[in-house]
Amino acid sequence: MELVEFIFRLGLALVLGAGIGFERQWRQKSAGLRTNTLVAMGAAAFILLSVSLTGDMGDPSRVAGQIVTGIGFLGAGVIMKDGLNVQGLNTAATIWCSAAVGSLAGVGLTWEAVITAAFVMFAHIVLRPVGRKMYSLTANHDDDDSTGTYYYQFQIKCLDKVENHLRVMLLETVKSDKNLRLRSLKSFDNGNPETCLCGSFGLSERQA
């Protein structure tokens, strides 16, 4: 393989991976611009390595199979369980798609790589509001009001010397209940010597 072709394929993977990662970075996801770019470039580089070493006699599909396995481990690292919710599935799927785009670019399927990247960005940009709309519709027509997530906010006025004790008690209470999640915790001086500190707490509760 000539050097110009090598640079073109690797550069295509870089551009398409950056296009996918830009939207993720804009929404401040854990795997953003650099991660998706590097995944696409890495997948393309491994494919190009196979093609460069073996030429027409090799089988790049064997390398592609190993890339799929490796990306599976990478995607598993961004999936986290937060109480009853699982976060990171969309990010892991995006990394998987970036690897596919890089593999297509590395093997020389230029238009196929561009179309796949465009479809991935379409899924993020267009289907995101559609999914939110569907969720809001199903939530509004849920017959069982005992399920869902509920949010609470309350304030505590206390003296400076008992603030730390109250913080510890609150954190222990939230930690002991897996359905409770502390969303915010702020304290400030209200100017009153008798109750010099006010605490503002935000809680969310998941009902099964």
PyMOL CGO cylinders between C-alpha atoms (Angstrom):
from pymol import cmd
from pymol.cgo import CYLINDER

trace = [
    CYLINDER, 0.00, 0.00, 0.00, 1.30, 3.43, -0.93, 0.3, 1, 1, 1, 1, 1, 1,
    CYLINDER, 1.30, 3.43, -0.93, 1.82, 6.03, 1.76, 0.3, 1, 1, 1, 1, 1, 1,
    CYLINDER, 1.82, 6.03, 1.76, -0.71, 8.44, 0.24, 0.3, 1, 1, 1, 1, 1, 1,
    CYLINDER, -0.71, 8.44, 0.24, -3.46, 5.83, 0.40, 0.3, 1, 1, 1, 1, 1, 1,
    CYLINDER, -3.46, 5.83, 0.40, -2.48, 4.97, 3.98, 0.3, 1, 1, 1, 1, 1, 1,
    CYLINDER, -2.48, 4.97, 3.98, -2.70, 8.64, 5.03, 0.3, 1, 1, 1, 1, 1, 1,
    CYLINDER, -2.70, 8.64, 5.03, -6.04, 9.10, 3.24, 0.3, 1, 1, 1, 1, 1, 1,
    CYLINDER, -6.04, 9.10, 3.24, -7.70, 6.14, 4.95, 0.3, 1, 1, 1, 1, 1, 1,
    CYLINDER, -7.70, 6.14, 4.95, -6.34, 7.03, 8.37, 0.3, 1, 1, 1, 1, 1, 1,
    CYLINDER, -6.34, 7.03, 8.37, -7.30, 10.69, 7.88, 0.3, 1, 1, 1, 1, 1, 1,
    CYLINDER, -7.30, 10.69, 7.88, -10.82, 9.67, 6.86, 0.3, 1, 1, 1, 1, 1, 1,
    CYLINDER, -10.82, 9.67, 6.86, -11.16, 7.66, 10.06, 0.3, 1, 1, 1, 1, 1, 1,
    CYLINDER, -11.16, 7.66, 10.06, -9.94, 10.68, 12.03, 0.3, 1, 1, 1, 1, 1, 1,
    CYLINDER, -9.94, 10.68, 12.03, -12.45, 13.05, 10.44, 0.3, 1, 1, 1, 1, 1, 1,
    CYLINDER, -12.45, 13.05, 10.44, -15.44, 10.71, 10.76, 0.3, 1, 1, 1, 1, 1, 1,
    CYLINDER, -15.44, 10.71, 10.76, -14.55, 9.74, 14.33, 0.3, 1, 1, 1, 1, 1, 1,
    CYLINDER, -14.55, 9.74, 14.33, -14.23, 13.41, 15.24, 0.3, 1, 1, 1, 1, 1, 1,
    CYLINDER, -14.23, 13.41, 15.24, -17.64, 14.07, 13.66, 0.3, 1, 1, 1, 1, 1, 1,
    CYLINDER, -17.64, 14.07, 13.66, -19.23, 11.41, 15.84, 0.3, 1, 1, 1, 1, 1, 1,
    CYLINDER, -19.23, 11.41, 15.84, -17.37, 12.56, 18.94, 0.3, 1, 1, 1, 1, 1, 1,
    CYLINDER, -17.37, 12.56, 18.94, -18.24, 16.22, 18.47, 0.3, 1, 1, 1, 1, 1, 1,
    CYLINDER, -18.24, 16.22, 18.47, -21.89, 15.65, 19.37, 0.3, 1, 1, 1, 1, 1, 1,
    CYLINDER, -21.89, 15.65, 19.37, -20.88, 13.55, 22.37, 0.3, 1, 1, 1, 1, 1, 1,
    CYLINDER, -20.88, 13.55, 22.37, -18.47, 16.26, 23.53, 0.3, 1, 1, 1, 1, 1, 1,
    CYLINDER, -18.47, 16.26, 23.53, -21.13, 18.94, 23.05, 0.3, 1, 1, 1, 1, 1, 1,
    CYLINDER, -21.13, 18.94, 23.05, -23.44, 17.04, 25.40, 0.3, 1, 1, 1, 1, 1, 1,
    CYLINDER, -23.44, 17.04, 25.40, -20.54, 16.50, 27.84, 0.3, 1, 1, 1, 1, 1, 1,
    CYLINDER, -20.54, 16.50, 27.84, -20.59, 12.72, 27.73, 0.3, 1, 1, 1, 1, 1, 1,
    CYLINDER, -20.59, 12.72, 27.73, -17.81, 10.61, 29.22, 0.3, 1, 1, 1, 1, 1, 1,
    CYLINDER, -17.81, 10.61, 29.22, -16.59, 9.47, 25.79, 0.3, 1, 1, 1, 1, 1, 1,
    CYLINDER, -16.59, 9.47, 25.79, -16.38, 12.61, 23.70, 0.3, 1, 1, 1, 1, 1, 1,
    CYLINDER, -16.38, 12.61, 23.70, -14.37, 14.05, 20.86, 0.3, 1, 1, 1, 1, 1, 1,
    CYLINDER, -14.37, 14.05, 20.86, -10.96, 12.54, 21.57, 0.3, 1, 1, 1, 1, 1, 1,
    CYLINDER, -10.96, 12.54, 21.57, -12.23, 9.11, 22.60, 0.3, 1, 1, 1, 1, 1, 1,
    CYLINDER, -12.23, 9.11, 22.60, -14.33, 8.50, 19.51, 0.3, 1, 1, 1, 1, 1, 1,
    CYLINDER, -14.33, 8.50, 19.51, -11.61, 9.91, 17.26, 0.3, 1, 1, 1, 1, 1, 1,
    CYLINDER, -11.61, 9.91, 17.26, -8.97, 7.65, 18.77, 0.3, 1, 1, 1, 1, 1, 1,
    CYLINDER, -8.97, 7.65, 18.77, -11.26, 4.60, 18.59, 0.3, 1, 1, 1, 1, 1, 1,
    CYLINDER, -11.26, 4.60, 18.59, -11.95, 5.19, 14.89, 0.3, 1, 1, 1, 1, 1, 1,
    CYLINDER, -11.95, 5.19, 14.89, -8.28, 5.85, 14.14, 0.3, 1, 1, 1, 1, 1, 1,
    CYLINDER, -8.28, 5.85, 14.14, -7.15, 2.82, 16.12, 0.3, 1, 1, 1, 1, 1, 1,
    CYLINDER, -7.15, 2.82, 16.12, -9.57, 0.51, 14.35, 0.3, 1, 1, 1, 1, 1, 1,
    CYLINDER, -9.57, 0.51, 14.35, -8.46, 1.87, 10.96, 0.3, 1, 1, 1, 1, 1, 1,
    CYLINDER, -8.46, 1.87, 10.96, -4.78, 1.52, 11.92, 0.3, 1, 1, 1, 1, 1, 1,
    CYLINDER, -4.78, 1.52, 11.92, -5.19, -2.15, 12.84, 0.3, 1, 1, 1, 1, 1, 1,
    CYLINDER, -5.19, -2.15, 12.84, -6.98, -2.84, 9.55, 0.3, 1, 1, 1, 1, 1, 1,
    CYLINDER, -6.98, -2.84, 9.55, -4.27, -0.97, 7.66, 0.3, 1, 1, 1, 1, 1, 1,
    CYLINDER, -4.27, -0.97, 7.66, -1.61, -2.96, 9.50, 0.3, 1, 1, 1, 1, 1, 1,
    CYLINDER, -1.61, -2.96, 9.50, -3.15, -6.20, 8.32, 0.3, 1, 1, 1, 1, 1, 1,
    CYLINDER, -3.15, -6.20, 8.32, -3.49, -4.94, 4.75, 0.3, 1, 1, 1, 1, 1, 1,
    CYLINDER, -3.49, -4.94, 4.75, 0.06, -3.58, 4.69, 0.3, 1, 1, 1, 1, 1, 1,
    CYLINDER, 0.06, -3.58, 4.69, 1.63, -6.77, 6.02, 0.3, 1, 1, 1, 1, 1, 1,
    CYLINDER, 1.63, -6.77, 6.02, -0.31, -9.31, 4.01, 0.3, 1, 1, 1, 1, 1, 1,
    CYLINDER, -0.31, -9.31, 4.01, -1.52, -7.43, 0.93, 0.3, 1, 1, 1, 1, 1, 1,
    CYLINDER, -1.52, -7.43, 0.93, -4.05, -9.27, -1.19, 0.3, 1, 1, 1, 1, 1, 1,
    CYLINDER, -4.05, -9.27, -1.19, -3.17, -12.58, 0.46, 0.3, 1, 1, 1, 1, 1, 1,
    CYLINDER, -3.17, -12.58, 0.46, -4.35, -11.56, 3.91, 0.3, 1, 1, 1, 1, 1, 1,
    CYLINDER, -4.35, -11.56, 3.91, -7.77, -11.55, 5.53, 0.3, 1, 1, 1, 1, 1, 1,
    CYLINDER, -7.77, -11.55, 5.53, -8.57, -8.19, 7.23, 0.3, 1, 1, 1, 1, 1, 1,
    CYLINDER, -8.57, -8.19, 7.23, -11.82, -9.66, 8.55, 0.3, 1, 1, 1, 1, 1, 1,
    CYLINDER, -11.82, -9.66, 8.55, -9.84, -11.61, 11.15, 0.3, 1, 1, 1, 1, 1, 1,
    CYLINDER, -9.84, -11.61, 11.15, -8.38, -8.37, 12.48, 0.3, 1, 1, 1, 1, 1, 1,
    CYLINDER, -8.38, -8.37, 12.48, -11.83, -6.77, 12.39, 0.3, 1, 1, 1, 1, 1, 1,
    CYLINDER, -11.83, -6.77, 12.39, -13.15, -9.61, 14.56, 0.3, 1, 1, 1, 1, 1, 1,
    CYLINDER, -13.15, -9.61, 14.56, -10.46, -8.91, 17.15, 0.3, 1, 1, 1, 1, 1, 1,
    CYLINDER, -10.46, -8.91, 17.15, -11.30, -5.20, 17.03, 0.3, 1, 1, 1, 1, 1, 1,
    CYLINDER, -11.30, -5.20, 17.03, -14.93, -5.98, 17.88, 0.3, 1, 1, 1, 1, 1, 1,
    CYLINDER, -14.93, -5.98, 17.88, -13.77, -8.01, 20.89, 0.3, 1, 1, 1, 1, 1, 1,
    CYLINDER, -13.77, -8.01, 20.89, -11.41, -5.29, 22.09, 0.3, 1, 1, 1, 1, 1, 1,
    CYLINDER, -11.41, -5.29, 22.09, -14.02, -2.56, 21.75, 0.3, 1, 1, 1, 1, 1, 1,
    CYLINDER, -14.02, -2.56, 21.75, -16.38, -4.72, 23.80, 0.3, 1, 1, 1, 1, 1, 1,
    CYLINDER, -16.38, -4.72, 23.80, -14.00, -4.48, 26.77, 0.3, 1, 1, 1, 1, 1, 1,
    CYLINDER, -14.00, -4.48, 26.77, -13.56, -0.74, 26.22, 0.3, 1, 1, 1, 1, 1, 1,
    CYLINDER, -13.56, -0.74, 26.22, -17.31, -0.20, 26.09, 0.3, 1, 1, 1, 1, 1, 1,
    CYLINDER, -17.31, -0.20, 26.09, -17.82, -2.19, 29.28, 0.3, 1, 1, 1, 1, 1, 1,
    CYLINDER, -17.82, -2.19, 29.28, -15.61, 0.32, 31.08, 0.3, 1, 1, 1, 1, 1, 1,
    CYLINDER, -15.61, 0.32, 31.08, -18.02, 3.19, 30.47, 0.3, 1, 1, 1, 1, 1, 1,
    CYLINDER, -18.02, 3.19, 30.47, -21.15, 1.34, 31.61, 0.3, 1, 1, 1, 1, 1, 1,
    CYLINDER, -21.15, 1.34, 31.61, -21.97, 2.10, 35.25, 0.3, 1, 1, 1, 1, 1, 1,
    CYLINDER, -21.97, 2.10, 35.25, -24.82, 1.07, 37.53, 0.3, 1, 1, 1, 1, 1, 1,
    CYLINDER, -24.82, 1.07, 37.53, -26.28, 3.95, 39.53, 0.3, 1, 1, 1, 1, 1, 1,
    CYLINDER, -26.28, 3.95, 39.53, -28.84, 2.53, 41.94, 0.3, 1, 1, 1, 1, 1, 1,
    CYLINDER, -28.84, 2.53, 41.94, -31.65, 1.08, 39.86, 0.3, 1, 1, 1, 1, 1, 1,
    CYLINDER, -31.65, 1.08, 39.86, -30.43, 2.84, 36.71, 0.3, 1, 1, 1, 1, 1, 1,
    CYLINDER, -30.43, 2.84, 36.71, -27.73, 1.79, 34.25, 0.3, 1, 1, 1, 1, 1, 1,
    CYLINDER, -27.73, 1.79, 34.25, -25.75, 4.60, 32.64, 0.3, 1, 1, 1, 1, 1, 1,
    CYLINDER, -25.75, 4.60, 32.64, -23.31, 4.58, 29.75, 0.3, 1, 1, 1, 1, 1, 1,
    CYLINDER, -23.31, 4.58, 29.75, -25.05, 2.15, 27.38, 0.3, 1, 1, 1, 1, 1, 1,
    CYLINDER, -25.05, 2.15, 27.38, -25.47, 4.83, 24.73, 0.3, 1, 1, 1, 1, 1, 1,
    CYLINDER, -25.47, 4.83, 24.73, -21.84, 5.89, 25.09, 0.3, 1, 1, 1, 1, 1, 1,
    CYLINDER, -21.84, 5.89, 25.09, -20.63, 2.29, 24.79, 0.3, 1, 1, 1, 1, 1, 1,
    CYLINDER, -20.63, 2.29, 24.79, -22.74, 1.80, 21.66, 0.3, 1, 1, 1, 1, 1, 1,
    CYLINDER, -22.74, 1.80, 21.66, -21.28, 4.98, 20.18, 0.3, 1, 1, 1, 1, 1, 1,
    CYLINDER, -21.28, 4.98, 20.18, -17.73, 3.73, 20.76, 0.3, 1, 1, 1, 1, 1, 1,
    CYLINDER, -17.73, 3.73, 20.76, -18.68, 0.47, 19.08, 0.3, 1, 1, 1, 1, 1, 1,
    CYLINDER, -18.68, 0.47, 19.08, -20.04, 2.38, 16.06, 0.3, 1, 1, 1, 1, 1, 1,
    CYLINDER, -20.04, 2.38, 16.06, -16.90, 4.54, 15.90, 0.3, 1, 1, 1, 1, 1, 1,
    CYLINDER, -16.90, 4.54, 15.90, -14.81, 1.39, 15.68, 0.3, 1, 1, 1, 1, 1, 1,
    CYLINDER, -14.81, 1.39, 15.68, -17.01, 0.16, 12.83, 0.3, 1, 1, 1, 1, 1, 1,
    CYLINDER, -17.01, 0.16, 12.83, -16.56, 3.45, 10.98, 0.3, 1, 1, 1, 1, 1, 1,
    CYLINDER, -16.56, 3.45, 10.98, -12.80, 3.26, 11.45, 0.3, 1, 1, 1, 1, 1, 1,
    CYLINDER, -12.80, 3.26, 11.45, -12.72, -0.32, 10.22, 0.3, 1, 1, 1, 1, 1, 1,
    CYLINDER, -12.72, -0.32, 10.22, -14.66, 0.62, 7.08, 0.3, 1, 1, 1, 1, 1, 1,
    CYLINDER, -14.66, 0.62, 7.08, -12.28, 3.50, 6.42, 0.3, 1, 1, 1, 1, 1, 1,
    CYLINDER, -12.28, 3.50, 6.42, -9.25, 1.31, 7.00, 0.3, 1, 1, 1, 1, 1, 1,
    CYLINDER, -9.25, 1.31, 7.00, -10.36, -1.37, 4.57, 0.3, 1, 1, 1, 1, 1, 1,
    CYLINDER, -10.36, -1.37, 4.57, -10.99, 1.25, 1.88, 0.3, 1, 1, 1, 1, 1, 1,
    CYLINDER, -10.99, 1.25, 1.88, -14.80, 1.41, 1.89, 0.3, 1, 1, 1, 1, 1, 1,
    CYLINDER, -14.80, 1.41, 1.89, -14.86, 5.20, 1.84, 0.3, 1, 1, 1, 1, 1, 1,
    CYLINDER, -14.86, 5.20, 1.84, -18.50, 5.91, 1.08, 0.3, 1, 1, 1, 1, 1, 1,
    CYLINDER, -18.50, 5.91, 1.08, -19.67, 3.10, 3.34, 0.3, 1, 1, 1, 1, 1, 1,
    CYLINDER, -19.67, 3.10, 3.34, -17.70, 4.68, 6.20, 0.3, 1, 1, 1, 1, 1, 1,
    CYLINDER, -17.70, 4.68, 6.20, -19.16, 8.13, 5.50, 0.3, 1, 1, 1, 1, 1, 1,
    CYLINDER, -19.16, 8.13, 5.50, -22.72, 6.78, 5.34, 0.3, 1, 1, 1, 1, 1, 1,
    CYLINDER, -22.72, 6.78, 5.34, -22.29, 4.81, 8.57, 0.3, 1, 1, 1, 1, 1, 1,
    CYLINDER, -22.29, 4.81, 8.57, -20.92, 7.87, 10.39, 0.3, 1, 1, 1, 1, 1, 1,
    CYLINDER, -20.92, 7.87, 10.39, -23.80, 9.98, 9.07, 0.3, 1, 1, 1, 1, 1, 1,
    CYLINDER, -23.80, 9.98, 9.07, -26.32, 7.42, 10.33, 0.3, 1, 1, 1, 1, 1, 1,
    CYLINDER, -26.32, 7.42, 10.33, -24.69, 7.37, 13.77, 0.3, 1, 1, 1, 1, 1, 1,
    CYLINDER, -24.69, 7.37, 13.77, -24.89, 11.17, 14.02, 0.3, 1, 1, 1, 1, 1, 1,
    CYLINDER, -24.89, 11.17, 14.02, -28.48, 11.03, 12.75, 0.3, 1, 1, 1, 1, 1, 1,
    CYLINDER, -28.48, 11.03, 12.75, -29.37, 8.60, 15.54, 0.3, 1, 1, 1, 1, 1, 1,
    CYLINDER, -29.37, 8.60, 15.54, -27.91, 10.94, 18.17, 0.3, 1, 1, 1, 1, 1, 1,
    CYLINDER, -27.91, 10.94, 18.17, -29.28, 14.22, 16.86, 0.3, 1, 1, 1, 1, 1, 1,
    CYLINDER, -29.28, 14.22, 16.86, -32.72, 13.22, 15.54, 0.3, 1, 1, 1, 1, 1, 1,
    CYLINDER, -32.72, 13.22, 15.54, -33.71, 10.23, 17.63, 0.3, 1, 1, 1, 1, 1, 1,
    CYLINDER, -33.71, 10.23, 17.63, -32.77, 11.85, 20.95, 0.3, 1, 1, 1, 1, 1, 1,
    CYLINDER, -32.77, 11.85, 20.95, -35.74, 14.29, 21.03, 0.3, 1, 1, 1, 1, 1, 1,
    CYLINDER, -35.74, 14.29, 21.03, -37.99, 11.55, 19.64, 0.3, 1, 1, 1, 1, 1, 1,
    CYLINDER, -37.99, 11.55, 19.64, -37.01, 9.26, 22.52, 0.3, 1, 1, 1, 1, 1, 1,
    CYLINDER, -37.01, 9.26, 22.52, -37.62, 12.02, 25.07, 0.3, 1, 1, 1, 1, 1, 1,
    CYLINDER, -37.62, 12.02, 25.07, -41.03, 12.72, 23.58, 0.3, 1, 1, 1, 1, 1, 1,
    CYLINDER, -41.03, 12.72, 23.58, -41.98, 9.05, 23.73, 0.3, 1, 1, 1, 1, 1, 1,
    CYLINDER, -41.98, 9.05, 23.73, -40.79, 8.86, 27.34, 0.3, 1, 1, 1, 1, 1, 1,
    CYLINDER, -40.79, 8.86, 27.34, -42.86, 11.90, 28.33, 0.3, 1, 1, 1, 1, 1, 1,
    CYLINDER, -42.86, 11.90, 28.33, -45.94, 10.46, 26.68, 0.3, 1, 1, 1, 1, 1, 1,
    CYLINDER, -45.94, 10.46, 26.68, -45.63, 7.11, 28.44, 0.3, 1, 1, 1, 1, 1, 1,
    CYLINDER, -45.63, 7.11, 28.44, -44.86, 8.80, 31.76, 0.3, 1, 1, 1, 1, 1, 1,
    CYLINDER, -44.86, 8.80, 31.76, -47.94, 11.01, 31.55, 0.3, 1, 1, 1, 1, 1, 1,
    CYLINDER, -47.94, 11.01, 31.55, -50.21, 8.05, 30.87, 0.3, 1, 1, 1, 1, 1, 1,
    CYLINDER, -50.21, 8.05, 30.87, -48.76, 5.75, 33.47, 0.3, 1, 1, 1, 1, 1, 1,
    CYLINDER, -48.76, 5.75, 33.47, -51.65, 4.24, 35.42, 0.3, 1, 1, 1, 1, 1, 1,
    CYLINDER, -51.65, 4.24, 35.42, -49.47, 3.35, 38.40, 0.3, 1, 1, 1, 1, 1, 1,
    CYLINDER, -49.47, 3.35, 38.40, -48.54, 6.54, 40.26, 0.3, 1, 1, 1, 1, 1, 1,
    CYLINDER, -48.54, 6.54, 40.26, -46.40, 4.58, 42.71, 0.3, 1, 1, 1, 1, 1, 1,
    CYLINDER, -46.40, 4.58, 42.71, -43.61, 4.14, 40.18, 0.3, 1, 1, 1, 1, 1, 1,
    CYLINDER, -43.61, 4.14, 40.18, -41.10, 6.71, 38.95, 0.3, 1, 1, 1, 1, 1, 1,
    CYLINDER, -41.10, 6.71, 38.95, -38.61, 9.16, 40.37, 0.3, 1, 1, 1, 1, 1, 1,
    CYLINDER, -38.61, 9.16, 40.37, -39.64, 11.85, 42.86, 0.3, 1, 1, 1, 1, 1, 1,
    CYLINDER, -39.64, 11.85, 42.86, -37.63, 14.92, 43.82, 0.3, 1, 1, 1, 1, 1, 1,
    CYLINDER, -37.63, 14.92, 43.82, -37.55, 16.63, 47.20, 0.3, 1, 1, 1, 1, 1, 1,
    CYLINDER, -37.55, 16.63, 47.20, -35.92, 19.84, 48.38, 0.3, 1, 1, 1, 1, 1, 1,
    CYLINDER, -35.92, 19.84, 48.38, -35.76, 21.10, 51.93, 0.3, 1, 1, 1, 1, 1, 1,
    CYLINDER, -35.76, 21.10, 51.93, -33.75, 23.47, 54.13, 0.3, 1, 1, 1, 1, 1, 1,
    CYLINDER, -33.75, 23.47, 54.13, -32.31, 23.15, 57.62, 0.3, 1, 1, 1, 1, 1, 1,
    CYLINDER, -32.31, 23.15, 57.62, -31.36, 26.13, 59.78, 0.3, 1, 1, 1, 1, 1, 1,
    CYLINDER, -31.36, 26.13, 59.78, -28.77, 25.35, 62.41, 0.3, 1, 1, 1, 1, 1, 1,
    CYLINDER, -28.77, 25.35, 62.41, -25.81, 26.68, 64.37, 0.3, 1, 1, 1, 1, 1, 1,
    CYLINDER, -25.81, 26.68, 64.37, -22.32, 26.53, 63.00, 0.3, 1, 1, 1, 1, 1, 1,
    CYLINDER, -22.32, 26.53, 63.00, -21.17, 24.01, 65.60, 0.3, 1, 1, 1, 1, 1, 1,
    CYLINDER, -21.17, 24.01, 65.60, -23.76, 21.37, 64.64, 0.3, 1, 1, 1, 1, 1, 1,
    CYLINDER, -23.76, 21.37, 64.64, -23.51, 21.72, 60.87, 0.3, 1, 1, 1, 1, 1, 1,
    CYLINDER, -23.51, 21.72, 60.87, -20.99, 18.91, 60.39, 0.3, 1, 1, 1, 1, 1, 1,
    CYLINDER, -20.99, 18.91, 60.39, -22.99, 16.57, 62.61, 0.3, 1, 1, 1, 1, 1, 1,
    CYLINDER, -22.99, 16.57, 62.61, -26.13, 17.19, 60.57, 0.3, 1, 1, 1, 1, 1, 1,
    CYLINDER, -26.13, 17.19, 60.57, -24.23, 16.63, 57.34, 0.3, 1, 1, 1, 1, 1, 1,
    CYLINDER, -24.23, 16.63, 57.34, -22.99, 13.26, 58.56, 0.3, 1, 1, 1, 1, 1, 1,
    CYLINDER, -22.99, 13.26, 58.56, -26.46, 12.19, 59.70, 0.3, 1, 1, 1, 1, 1, 1,
    CYLINDER, -26.46, 12.19, 59.70, -27.98, 13.19, 56.36, 0.3, 1, 1, 1, 1, 1, 1,
    CYLINDER, -27.98, 13.19, 56.36, -25.34, 11.37, 54.31, 0.3, 1, 1, 1, 1, 1, 1,
    CYLINDER, -25.34, 11.37, 54.31, -25.66, 8.21, 56.42, 0.3, 1, 1, 1, 1, 1, 1,
    CYLINDER, -25.66, 8.21, 56.42, -29.44, 8.25, 56.01, 0.3, 1, 1, 1, 1, 1, 1,
    CYLINDER, -29.44, 8.25, 56.01, -29.22, 8.64, 52.24, 0.3, 1, 1, 1, 1, 1, 1,
    CYLINDER, -29.22, 8.64, 52.24, -26.53, 5.99, 51.98, 0.3, 1, 1, 1, 1, 1, 1,
    CYLINDER, -26.53, 5.99, 51.98, -28.57, 3.46, 53.96, 0.3, 1, 1, 1, 1, 1, 1,
    CYLINDER, -28.57, 3.46, 53.96, -31.50, 3.65, 51.52, 0.3, 1, 1, 1, 1, 1, 1,
    CYLINDER, -31.50, 3.65, 51.52, -30.68, 2.49, 47.97, 0.3, 1, 1, 1, 1, 1, 1,
    CYLINDER, -30.68, 2.49, 47.97, -33.73, 4.32, 46.60, 0.3, 1, 1, 1, 1, 1, 1,
    CYLINDER, -33.73, 4.32, 46.60, -32.49, 7.71, 47.79, 0.3, 1, 1, 1, 1, 1, 1,
    CYLINDER, -32.49, 7.71, 47.79, -29.92, 9.79, 45.95, 0.3, 1, 1, 1, 1, 1, 1,
    CYLINDER, -29.92, 9.79, 45.95, -28.43, 13.09, 47.12, 0.3, 1, 1, 1, 1, 1, 1,
    CYLINDER, -28.43, 13.09, 47.12, -28.43, 15.52, 44.19, 0.3, 1, 1, 1, 1, 1, 1,
    CYLINDER, -28.43, 15.52, 44.19, -27.16, 18.70, 45.85, 0.3, 1, 1, 1, 1, 1, 1,
    CYLINDER, -27.16, 18.70, 45.85, -25.94, 19.96, 49.21, 0.3, 1, 1, 1, 1, 1, 1,
    CYLINDER, -25.94, 19.96, 49.21, -25.28, 23.64, 49.89, 0.3, 1, 1, 1, 1, 1, 1,
    CYLINDER, -25.28, 23.64, 49.89, -24.67, 25.65, 53.03, 0.3, 1, 1, 1, 1, 1, 1,
    CYLINDER, -24.67, 25.65, 53.03, -24.42, 29.42, 53.49, 0.3, 1, 1, 1, 1, 1, 1,
    CYLINDER, -24.42, 29.42, 53.49, -24.50, 32.13, 56.13, 0.3, 1, 1, 1, 1, 1, 1,
    CYLINDER, -24.50, 32.13, 56.13, -27.89, 33.83, 56.47, 0.3, 1, 1, 1, 1, 1, 1,
    CYLINDER, -27.89, 33.83, 56.47, -26.59, 36.66, 58.66, 0.3, 1, 1, 1, 1, 1, 1,
    CYLINDER, -26.59, 36.66, 58.66, -28.47, 35.59, 61.80, 0.3, 1, 1, 1, 1, 1, 1,
    CYLINDER, -28.47, 35.59, 61.80, -26.14, 34.83, 64.77, 0.3, 1, 1, 1, 1, 1, 1,
    CYLINDER, -26.14, 34.83, 64.77, -28.68, 32.46, 66.32, 0.3, 1, 1, 1, 1, 1, 1,
    CYLINDER, -28.68, 32.46, 66.32, -29.12, 30.41, 63.14, 0.3, 1, 1, 1, 1, 1, 1,
    CYLINDER, -29.12, 30.41, 63.14, -26.04, 31.38, 61.22, 0.3, 1, 1, 1, 1, 1, 1,
    CYLINDER, -26.04, 31.38, 61.22, -26.11, 28.58, 58.65, 0.3, 1, 1, 1, 1, 1, 1,
    CYLINDER, -26.11, 28.58, 58.65, -28.76, 27.35, 56.29, 0.3, 1, 1, 1, 1, 1, 1,
    CYLINDER, -28.76, 27.35, 56.29, -28.50, 24.06, 54.45, 0.3, 1, 1, 1, 1, 1, 1,
    CYLINDER, -28.50, 24.06, 54.45, -30.31, 23.42, 51.18, 0.3, 1, 1, 1, 1, 1, 1,
    CYLINDER, -30.31, 23.42, 51.18, -30.65, 19.76, 50.20, 0.3, 1, 1, 1, 1, 1, 1,
    CYLINDER, -30.65, 19.76, 50.20, -31.99, 18.14, 47.05, 0.3, 1, 1, 1, 1, 1, 1,
    CYLINDER, -31.99, 18.14, 47.05, -33.03, 14.49, 47.07, 0.3, 1, 1, 1, 1, 1, 1,
    CYLINDER, -33.03, 14.49, 47.07, -34.43, 12.15, 44.48, 0.3, 1, 1, 1, 1, 1, 1,
    CYLINDER, -34.43, 12.15, 44.48, -36.27, 8.95, 45.32, 0.3, 1, 1, 1, 1, 1, 1,
    CYLINDER, -36.27, 8.95, 45.32, -36.83, 6.04, 42.97, 0.3, 1, 1, 1, 1, 1, 1,
    CYLINDER, -36.83, 6.04, 42.97, -40.06, 4.12, 43.58, 0.3, 1, 1, 1, 1, 1, 1,
    CYLINDER, -40.06, 4.12, 43.58, -40.14, 0.51, 42.32, 0.3, 1, 1, 1, 1, 1, 1,
]
cmd.load_cgo(trace, "trace")
